[in-house]
Amino acid sequence: MSNPQYSIIIPVFNRPQEVEDLLKSLIAQETKDFEVVIVEDGSENRCDLVVDRYRDKIDIQYFFKPNSGPGPSRNFGFSQAKGQYFVVFDSDCIIPTGYFKAVEKSLATNHWDAWGGPDKAHENFTALQRAMGYTMSSFLTTGGIRGGQKRVGWFQPRSFNMGITRKIFEETGGFKLSRYAEDIEFSIRMKQAGYKVGLITEAFVYHKRRTNLKQFYQQVFNFGRGRVMVGKVHPREVKLTHWFPTFFLAGTISIGVTPLISLHLFTVAVGMFVFYLLAILIHSYRENKDITVALLSVPAALLQLWGYGAGFISEKLGIIH
C-alpha cells in the first residue's frame, strides 16, 4: 500500500467527544487520500476507545505519550507520519467535506510549501461559541489576523488549521515552543527560511472554541502571554497592534478615574467605549444574522481584549513564570 498524500496530525488532551466529532467529519471527506495520527498528550480522559471505533472506517494511528504541550506532540506526530504533506488540526475542529479538494486546487496553482485557512462557527454550535468565533476573527477585535481576507500584516498559519510539506519539518524541526503561540513562532521561522506560505480561504474549518466565558478568558490570556514569548525569540514580531488589547484594558480601567480629572473627559471616554461596543453588536448581527449571538459578542469581545491584554502585560512584566 502506497503512502498517503496527507497525514493529519491531531494532538489531544482530555477531549474524547471532540475527537469523535472530528473523526466523523474526516470520514465524510470527498478526498480520501490521507491518514490520521492521534497523539494523546498525557490525558487522564483518553480517547483510545473512540479511536478504536473508527479503525475500520479510516486509516488511523494512535499514540499515547507523557504530557509536553501541543508543540512537541505535533512534532511527535510528524515523526510518525507517512504522508507528503502534514496537516494540523485542533481536536475541537470539524472539517467541511470539501476541505482537501480546496487544498489540492490551491496547491496545483500556487505550489505552497505551507498553508493555513480560516476558522468559522458551525450553525450547530452554541450561540456563545459562535459569538466567540466571531470575536476571534473580526477586524474590530483582532484586526482580522486570524485567516480572514482583511488582515493586518502578512498571513501566519495557525495550528487549528495548518499544512506543511514533509520537507519543512525535516529542515526546521517543526515547533520550537511547547504551547502559547507556538504556531506563530513556527510561521515566522518558515517565512524567514524563504518557504512559500499562503492562505487558502476555501480551506476553512469549523472551530468550536470554549464552552463558557471563563474558559475563553483563560485561553485568550494565554494567547497574550504567547505573543510576548514569540517576541523574546523574534523581537520584531511584536507590533503596535499586539499592544492594543493592553491599551484597551488600561483605557477601560482609567474610565473609572476620569471623573476625578474632568467630567467632560469622562463623558467622551464613556461615549467612545459605548460606540465601540455598539459597532461590535451591529457588525456581529450583520455577520451572524442572530441577535443572541450579536448580544453575546459584546461580553466575548470585552473578555477577549481584557484577557489578551492582561496576559500580554503579565508576561511582559514577568509576573507569571
C-alpha positions as CSV (number, residue, x, y, z in Angstrom):
1,M,0.0,0.0,0.0
2,S,1.5,3.4,-1.0
3,N,1.9,6.2,1.4
4,P,-1.0,8.7,1.7
5,Q,-0.8,12.2,0.3
6,Y,-1.7,13.8,3.6
7,S,-1.0,13.0,7.2
8,I,-3.4,14.7,9.6
9,I,-1.8,15.3,13.0
10,I,-4.1,15.9,16.0
11,P,-2.7,16.4,19.5
12,V,-5.4,15.6,22.1
13,F,-5.7,16.5,25.8
14,N,-8.8,15.2,27.6
15,R,-11.2,15.6,24.7
16,P,-12.6,12.2,23.6
17,Q,-16.0,13.6,22.5
18,E,-14.4,16.3,20.4
19,V,-12.2,13.7,18.8
20,E,-15.2,11.7,17.8
21,D,-16.9,14.7,16.1
22,L,-13.6,15.4,14.3
23,L,-13.2,11.8,13.1
24,K,-16.8,11.8,11.9
25,S,-16.1,14.8,9.7
26,L,-12.9,13.3,8.3
27,I,-14.8,10.1,7.3
28,A,-17.1,12.3,5.2
29,Q,-14.3,13.9,3.2
30,E,-14.6,13.9,-0.5
31,T,-10.9,13.3,-0.9
32,K,-9.8,10.1,1.0
33,D,-6.0,10.1,0.4
34,F,-5.0,10.7,4.0
35,E,-4.1,9.1,7.3
36,V,-4.9,10.3,10.8
37,V,-2.3,10.4,13.5
38,I,-3.8,11.0,17.0
39,V,-1.3,12.0,19.7
40,E,-2.7,11.7,23.2
41,D,-0.7,14.2,25.2
42,G,-0.9,12.6,28.7
43,S,-4.6,12.8,29.0
44,E,-6.5,11.3,32.0
45,N,-9.7,11.2,30.0
46,R,-8.3,9.3,27.0
47,C,-9.8,8.9,23.5
48,D,-8.3,5.5,22.6
49,L,-11.7,3.8,22.8
50,V,-13.1,6.4,20.5
51,V,-10.3,5.8,18.1
52,D,-10.9,2.0,18.2
53,R,-14.4,2.5,16.9
54,Y,-13.1,4.2,13.8
55,R,-10.2,1.9,12.8
56,D,-12.2,0.1,10.2
57,K,-13.5,3.3,8.7
58,I,-10.3,5.3,8.3
59,D,-6.5,4.9,8.2
60,I,-5.6,5.9,11.8
61,Q,-2.7,5.7,14.2
62,Y,-3.0,6.3,17.9
63,F,-0.1,7.2,20.3
64,F,-0.1,8.0,24.0
65,K,2.8,10.0,25.4
66,P,3.6,12.0,28.6
67,N,2.2,15.5,28.6
68,S,4.5,18.0,27.0
69,G,2.2,20.5,25.3
70,P,0.8,20.7,21.8
71,G,4.0,21.8,20.0
72,P,6.1,18.7,21.0
73,S,3.1,16.5,20.5
74,R,2.7,17.7,16.9
75,N,6.4,17.1,16.3
76,F,6.0,13.6,17.6
77,G,3.1,13.1,15.2
78,F,5.2,14.4,12.3
79,S,7.9,11.9,13.1
80,Q,5.3,9.0,12.8
81,A,3.6,10.3,9.7
82,K,3.9,8.8,6.3
83,G,2.4,11.5,4.1
84,Q,3.9,14.0,1.7
85,Y,2.0,16.8,3.5
86,F,1.4,17.2,7.2
87,V,-1.9,18.8,8.1
88,V,-2.5,20.0,11.7
89,F,-6.0,20.4,13.2
90,D,-7.0,21.2,16.8
91,S,-9.1,18.4,18.3
92,D,-12.1,20.7,18.7
93,C,-12.4,21.3,14.9
94,I,-14.9,19.9,12.5
95,I,-13.7,19.7,8.9
96,P,-16.0,20.5,5.9
97,T,-16.3,17.7,3.3
98,G,-14.6,19.7,0.6
99,Y,-11.5,20.8,2.7
100,F,-8.9,18.7,0.9
101,K,-10.4,19.4,-2.5
102,A,-9.9,23.1,-1.8
103,V,-6.3,22.4,-0.7
104,E,-5.5,20.3,-3.8
105,K,-6.9,23.0,-6.1
106,S,-4.8,25.7,-4.4
107,L,-1.6,23.6,-4.3
108,A,-1.9,22.8,-8.0
109,T,-2.0,26.6,-8.8
110,N,0.2,28.1,-6.1
111,H,2.6,25.2,-5.1
112,W,2.6,26.2,-1.4
113,D,5.2,24.9,0.9
114,A,2.9,25.7,3.8
115,W,-0.7,27.0,4.1
116,G,-3.4,27.9,6.5
117,G,-7.1,28.6,6.4
118,P,-9.8,30.4,8.3
119,D,-12.0,29.1,11.0
120,K,-15.7,29.6,11.2
121,A,-18.6,28.8,13.5
122,H,-20.9,25.9,12.5
123,E,-24.6,26.5,12.6
124,N,-24.9,23.8,15.2
125,F,-22.5,25.4,17.6
126,T,-24.0,27.2,20.7
127,A,-24.7,30.9,20.4
128,L,-21.8,31.6,22.8
129,Q,-19.4,29.5,20.7
130,R,-20.5,31.4,17.6
131,A,-20.0,34.7,19.4
132,M,-16.5,33.7,20.5
133,G,-15.8,32.6,17.0
134,Y,-16.9,36.0,15.7
135,T,-14.7,38.0,18.1
136,M,-11.7,35.8,17.4
137,S,-11.9,36.6,13.6
138,S,-13.4,40.1,13.5
139,F,-11.4,43.0,12.2
140,L,-12.9,45.0,15.0
141,T,-11.2,42.9,17.7
142,T,-8.2,41.2,16.1
143,G,-7.5,43.3,13.0
144,G,-8.6,40.2,11.0
145,I,-5.2,38.5,11.5
146,R,-6.6,35.0,12.1
147,G,-7.2,33.9,8.5
148,G,-9.6,36.5,7.0
149,Q,-9.1,38.2,3.8
150,K,-8.7,41.6,5.5
151,R,-5.8,41.3,7.9
152,V,-3.0,43.3,9.4
153,G,0.5,42.2,8.3
154,W,1.4,39.0,6.5
155,F,-0.5,35.8,6.9
156,Q,0.6,33.4,9.6
157,P,-0.9,29.9,9.5
158,R,-2.4,28.9,12.9
159,S,-2.2,25.4,14.3
160,F,-6.0,24.9,14.3
161,N,-5.7,24.7,10.5
162,M,-2.2,24.4,9.1
163,G,-0.5,22.4,6.4
164,I,3.3,22.0,5.7
165,T,5.4,19.8,3.4
166,R,7.4,16.9,4.9
167,K,10.5,18.8,3.8
168,I,9.7,21.8,6.1
169,F,9.5,19.6,9.1
170,E,12.8,17.8,8.2
171,E,14.6,21.1,7.6
172,T,13.2,23.1,10.5
173,G,12.4,20.6,13.2
174,G,8.8,21.8,13.4
175,F,7.5,23.5,16.5
176,K,10.0,25.0,19.0
177,L,7.7,26.3,21.7
178,S,5.7,23.9,23.6
179,R,2.5,26.0,23.9
180,Y,1.0,29.5,23.7
181,A,1.7,30.9,20.2
182,E,4.0,28.0,19.2
183,D,2.3,28.2,15.8
184,I,3.0,31.9,15.3
185,E,6.7,31.3,16.1
186,F,6.8,28.4,13.6
187,S,5.2,30.5,10.9
188,I,7.7,33.3,11.5
189,R,10.6,30.8,11.0
190,M,9.0,29.4,7.9
191,K,8.8,32.9,6.4
192,Q,12.4,33.7,7.4
193,A,13.6,30.5,5.8
194,G,12.0,31.6,2.5
195,Y,9.3,29.0,2.2
196,K,6.2,29.9,0.2
197,V,3.4,30.3,2.7
198,G,-0.1,31.2,1.8
199,L,-3.8,31.5,2.8
200,I,-6.4,29.1,1.3
201,T,-9.6,30.9,2.1
202,E,-11.8,28.0,0.8
203,A,-10.0,25.5,3.2
204,F,-11.7,26.6,6.3
205,V,-12.6,24.6,9.4
206,Y,-15.4,24.8,12.0
207,H,-13.7,25.6,15.3
208,K,-15.8,25.0,18.4
209,R,-13.9,27.4,20.8
210,R,-14.5,27.1,24.5
211,T,-17.9,26.3,26.1
212,N,-18.0,29.2,28.6
213,L,-16.6,32.7,29.1
214,K,-14.3,31.7,32.0
215,Q,-12.5,29.1,29.7
216,F,-12.4,31.7,26.9
217,Y,-10.8,34.3,29.1
218,Q,-8.1,31.8,30.2
219,Q,-7.5,30.9,26.5
220,V,-7.0,34.5,25.3
221,F,-4.9,35.3,28.5
222,N,-2.5,32.6,27.3
223,F,-2.6,34.0,23.8
224,G,-1.4,37.3,25.2
225,R,1.4,35.5,27.1
226,G,2.3,33.6,23.9
227,R,2.8,36.8,21.9
228,V,5.4,38.0,24.4
229,M,7.1,34.6,24.3
230,V,7.3,34.9,20.5
231,G,8.8,38.4,20.9
232,K,11.6,37.0,23.0
233,V,12.6,34.9,20.1
234,H,11.7,37.3,17.3
235,P,11.6,40.8,18.8
236,R,10.5,42.5,15.6
237,E,7.3,40.4,15.5
238,V,5.7,42.3,18.4
239,K,3.9,45.2,16.7
240,L,1.9,48.1,18.0
241,T,-1.2,46.1,17.0
242,H,-0.3,43.5,19.6
243,W,-0.3,46.2,22.3
244,F,-3.8,47.3,21.5
245,P,-5.6,44.9,24.0
246,T,-3.3,46.1,26.8
247,F,-4.0,49.7,25.9
248,F,-7.7,48.8,25.8
249,L,-7.5,47.2,29.2
250,A,-5.7,50.2,30.6
251,G,-8.2,52.6,29.0
252,T,-11.2,50.6,30.4
253,I,-9.7,50.8,33.9
254,S,-8.9,54.5,33.5
255,I,-12.6,55.4,32.7
256,G,-13.3,54.8,36.4
257,V,-10.9,57.6,37.5
258,T,-11.6,60.2,34.7
259,P,-14.5,61.9,36.7
260,L,-11.8,62.9,39.2
261,I,-10.0,64.7,36.4
262,S,-12.8,66.0,34.2
263,L,-16.4,65.2,33.7
264,H,-16.1,66.2,30.1
265,L,-13.3,63.7,29.6
266,F,-15.4,61.1,31.4
267,T,-18.3,61.7,29.0
268,V,-16.1,61.4,26.0
269,A,-14.4,58.2,27.2
270,V,-17.8,56.6,28.0
271,G,-19.1,57.7,24.6
272,M,-16.2,56.1,22.8
273,F,-16.5,52.9,24.8
274,V,-20.2,52.6,24.1
275,F,-19.7,53.4,20.4
276,Y,-17.1,50.7,20.1
277,L,-19.4,48.1,21.7
278,L,-22.3,49.1,19.5
279,A,-20.1,48.7,16.5
280,I,-19.3,45.1,17.6
281,L,-23.0,44.4,18.3
282,I,-24.1,45.7,14.9
283,H,-21.3,44.1,12.9
284,S,-21.8,40.7,14.6
285,Y,-25.5,40.8,13.8
286,R,-24.8,41.6,10.2
287,E,-22.3,38.7,10.1
288,N,-24.3,36.1,12.0
289,K,-27.9,37.2,11.4
290,D,-28.7,36.2,15.0
291,I,-29.4,38.7,17.8
292,T,-28.4,36.3,20.6
293,V,-25.0,35.8,19.0
294,A,-24.7,39.5,18.5
295,L,-25.5,40.3,22.1
296,L,-23.1,37.7,23.4
297,S,-20.4,39.0,21.1
298,V,-20.2,42.1,23.3
299,P,-19.0,40.4,26.5
300,A,-17.0,37.9,24.5
301,A,-15.1,40.8,22.8
302,L,-14.5,42.5,26.2
303,L,-13.1,39.4,27.7
304,Q,-11.0,38.7,24.7
305,L,-9.4,42.1,24.8
306,W,-9.1,42.2,28.6
307,G,-7.8,38.7,28.8
308,Y,-5.2,39.1,26.0
309,G,-4.1,42.4,27.4
310,A,-3.7,41.0,30.9
311,G,-1.8,38.0,29.7
312,F,0.4,40.2,27.5
313,I,1.4,42.6,30.2
314,S,1.7,39.9,32.9
315,E,4.2,38.0,30.7
316,K,5.9,41.3,29.7
317,L,6.5,42.2,33.4
318,G,7.5,38.7,34.4
319,I,4.6,38.3,36.8
320,I,3.9,34.8,35.6
321,H,6.5,32.1,35.5
